[in-house]
């Protein structure tokens, strides 16, 4: 017979269907399996979100689901499906460490969504991921970050949402504790934005800045960025930037300039980046 502690370790590696069967078949394992299942609800449409909200609002639930949830993924499979404002008000009761938003759409007047973001940033959320969301959602997130200092925010990943230097500069000024910053296919950022990142985010481990798929190359990021990262980000291990001809030319010339971090300019072999959760 397999000891219970071994089974609990195995639970971390089984698929959701098997986890669900465990939760129904064994009283000793059931709470542990349910805790894993509820760790990060993965919501793909407004109906699923409404079911989650209704469950959280039960007066006498069998299990304390909201205490088990540490992450929330709102990854909608229908592009830009509008989410009713009132659904977000029930998500205030969660204590999130990770929030991931994919193809999310909210109306301009969606006050509860903006308050939802501000609440969890204020509560100390550690990771925020955003993939292919509307400009309203992106603007809501950026404004929420600027509402207060966010020293607890360790990871910020934004993919396929247009960003400019003007938008990113005030954001990084409020996130001094960032370790991972990934801006994938988010527009043509320049030295101005990257130097602001280096000046404010001195604990960075990984920095990724890539061009949109419709832009092959750019010359907006130069050796000024490399020098700023070398000077201020002493813990940086990896800097990824594709299509920047000045960076590519600089690192390939002889004799090569040494930097304490790895520089990657060819992203063809890197894993696909999405709503990374």
Protein Blocks (a to p, Z undefined) as FASTA:
>chain_A
ZZfklmmmmmmmmcfklmmmmmmmpmklmmmmmmmmmmpccdfbfklmmmmmmmmmpmbd
fbdfklmpmbdcdddfbghiacdfklmmmmmmpccfbdcdehiacdfklmklmmmmmmmm
mnopabdcdehiafklmmmmmmmmmmpccfklmbdcdehiacdfklmmmmmmmmmmbfbd
cdehibjcdfklmmmmmmmmmmbfbdcddddfkbmbdckbcfklmmmmmmmmmmbmbdcd
ehilklmmmmmpccddddfbdcdfbfklgccddddZZ
